[in-house]
């Protein structure tokens, strides 16, 4: 069992929530557990969770690298959106708001 030292929560702009839990393992090693939680979807109930465990010996380099990534994205905002990803159109937004999936065939979605 691990001992919780501190916790933070970040509600994203979308439906995701991120949890940052600083913990101490039985071996007295400190680690950060980052959990992404998002709804499974309209057809399934509950949440899908993905976790990453970052141990104290990697903190300095990991946070330095994350700072490098952040500074790069601030300097190149056009790279913050994945390639080929379009802004949602109004029809997609309406379907999403009504809880419906895209019903168009993949080839027609372009």
C-alpha positions, -999 to 999 in steps of 0.1 A, spaced: 0 0 0 12 35 -7 10 66 14 -6 97 -2 15 128 4 -4 154 -17 -30 155 -45 -41 179 -72 -69 178 -98 -71 195 -132 -104 196 -151 -96 199 -188 -115 220 -213 -131 188 -227 -144 158 -208 -110 147 -194 -99 151 -158 -63 147 -147 -53 137 -112 -17 142 -98 -10 121 -67 23 124 -50 28 91 -30 54 72 -10 59 35 -17 66 9 9 103 13 0 101 50 10 106 60 -26 85 90 -36 66 88 -69 40 108 -89 10 90 -102 -7 109 -131 -41 96 -140 -62 107 -170 -99 99 -165 -125 103 -193 -160 90 -199 -161 57 -217 -187 70 -241 -225 70 -248 -228 32 -250 -207 23 -219 -210 36 -184 -181 46 -162 -147 61 -169 -116 50 -187 -84 57 -168 -48 58 -180 -20 61 -155 17 69 -156 40 64 -126 70 87 -123 96 79 -97 116 105 -78 149 95 -95 134 107 -128 117 139 -115 145 164 -125 149 152 -161 112 145 -166 101 180 -155 130 196 -174 118 178 -206 82 188 -200 93 224 -196 112 221 -230 80 207 -246 59 235 -231 83 262 -243 84 247 -278 46 246 -280 44 282 -268 69 292 -295 51 271 -322 13 272 -314 5 257 -348 21 225 -335 -2 222 -305 -29 206 -326 -22 171 -340 -15 170 -378 -45 165 -400 -69 174 -372 -96 198 -381 -116 221 -360 -150 205 -353 -178 217 -376 -212 227 -362 -228 194 -372 -201 175 -353 -206 197 -323 -244 192 -323 -240 154 -326 -215 154 -297 -239 176 -276 -267 151 -283 -245 121 -274 -245 107 -309 -215 93 -328 -206 103 -363 -229 83 -386 -212 91 -418 -190 64 -434 -152 69 -427 -145 75 -464 -171 103 -465 -156 120 -434 -125 130 -453 
